Every structure is written in C-alpha cells, then in structure tokens.
C-alpha cells in the first residue's frame, strides 16, 4: 500500500487577481473625496460674518422678550407700591383713633388716677414689707436646718469614734485577762476595772520599751558591720600599695 497523495497546487494570489480583472468598487472612492465641491474664500468670509453678527430672527425675539419682561416688572412694582401706601394709610388712621381715645380717657381718668395712685402706692409698700418678712423667715429657717444637720452629723461622728475606742479597749482587756489566766491559772480574776486598766497601761509601756531596745540593737549591728567593711577595704588598699612598690 502506497501513501496517499495529499499535495495541493500552489496558486499565486497576485496572478489570480490579475486574471479576475478590476473589482467593482462600492461607495465613493478617494478621487471622489478629493474632487468634492468646496466653498470659495469669499463664501467662507460671509459665513464668519454671519456667525459674528448672529441671526436677525433671534435678536428680534430677544428684544420682544425683554420688552414683555419690563412691562411685567412695572406692573408688579405698581401693585406693591399701592399695597404699601394703603397699609401705611390704615396705620395712620389707627394711630389717630388711638390718640383721640387716649385723650378722652386721660381727661376722664385724671381725677380718678390722683386718688387711686396714693392707694396703689400704699398697697405696694405693704406687699414689699410682707415679701421681705417672708424672705427673712425662709432664710432663718434654712440656716437653722443646716446648723442642726451639721451638729447632728458631728455628734454622730463623735459617738462612732467613742464606740470604736471603747470596743478596742474592751478587746485589749479581754485579751490580757485571757493571757493571765493561761500563765497564772491559780490566781483569781480581778474584780475592779481600775486594776485591768492599770495593767493595760503597764503592758503598753513595756511594749514601747521593747521596741526602743530592738531599734537600738539593730542600729548597733549596722554600725559594727560598717566598721568591719571599712577595715577590710583599708587592708586591701594597703596590700595593693605594697605590691605596687615591690614591682617597681
């Protein structure tokens, strides 16, 4: 079995295009675009002048609109001015009426006012005195209440402190009595409170003495330690100085 022949003949595209001939073009060509009708320089100048000046119809329309707008403004101004004038006239009329009524009432009430003014002054003075008395009473009551509250608070604090001191003393006395019972079981307990108080004071003084003695002993120990350290340092310095002289 031989191989199948899959070879295809080569066709030159340029030769095929020449063989087909010129193609029919669809639409305008480049020559048509170059040969298009163009305006002359004079026509271009006229178009530019028309653009600068603008159209006559638009200018006429704008003038008419301006005229109408001016007429509407004048009408609205006339209405506003007429309304302001009418309101001002009404106010003037009201003021004149009030003045007339005030004059008529003042003439009639002048006689009554002279008598009523003295009465009103007396009443105002009485009311002012009553107000001052009420204020003084309220101020005094507030001060007394604050003073009472402060005194009560101070007394309560003092009572609390006294109760605390008494409870602490009782606890100390009980603890001392228990210690004595343990150390001296054969002895009888003291009957009077004076003896217990004196014992309590003696114990407190003994404790203070012990504390002072302990502090003094601690200070002496610190001094001794410092002296020893000083002696050691002096000995070391002497040794270093001697070794340096020998080396020289």
C-alpha positions, 0 to 999 in steps of 0.5 A, a space after each residue: 500500500 502506497 501513501 496517499 497523495 495529499 499535495 495541493 497546487 500552489 496558486 499565486 494570489 497576485 496572478 489570480 487577481 490579475 486574471 479576475 480583472 478590476 473589482 467593482 468598487 462600492 461607495 465613493 472612492 478617494 478621487 471622489 473625496 478629493 474632487 468634492 465641491 468646496 466653498 470659495 474664500 469669499 463664501 467662507 468670509 460671509 459665513 464668519 460674518 454671519 456667525 459674528 453678527 448672529 441671526 436677525 430672527 433671534 435678536 428680534 425675539 430677544 428684544 420682544 422678550 425683554 420688552 414683555 419682561 419690563 412691562 411685567 416688572 412695572 406692573 408688579 412694582 405698581 401693585 406693591 407700591 399701592 399695597 404699601 401706601 394703603 397699609 401705611 394709610 390704615 396705620 395712620 388712621 389707627 394711630 389717630 383713633 388711638 390718640 383721640 381715645 387716649 385723650 378722652 380717657 386721660 381727661 376722664 381718668 385724671 381725677 380718678 388716677 390722683 386718688 387711686 395712685 396714693 392707694 396703689 402706692 400704699 398697697 405696694 409698700 405693704 406687699 414689699 414689707 410682707 415679701 421681705 418678712 417672708 424672705 427673712 423667715 425662709 432664710 432663718 429657717 434654712 440656716 437653722 436646718 443646716 446648723 442642726 444637720 451639721 451638729 447632728 452629723 458631728 455628734 454622730 461622728 463623735 459617738 462612732 469614734 467613742 464606740 470604736 475606742 471603747 470596743 478596742 479597749 474592751 478587746 485589749 482587756 479581754 485579751 490580757 485577762 485571757 493571757 493571765 489566766 493561761 500563765 497564772 491559772 491559780 490566781 483569781 480574776 480581778 474584780 475592779 476595772 481600775 486594776 485591768 486598766 492599770 495593767 493595760 497601761 503597764 503592758 503598753 509601756 513595756 511594749 514601747 520599751 521593747 521596741 526602743 531596745 530592738 531599734 537600738 540593737 539593730 542600729 548597733 549591728 549596722 554600725 559594727 558591720 560598717 566598721 568591719 567593711 571599712 577595715 577590710 577595704 583599708 587592708 586591701 588598699 594597703 596590700 595593693 600599695 605594697 605590691 605596687 612598690 615591690 614591682 617597681 
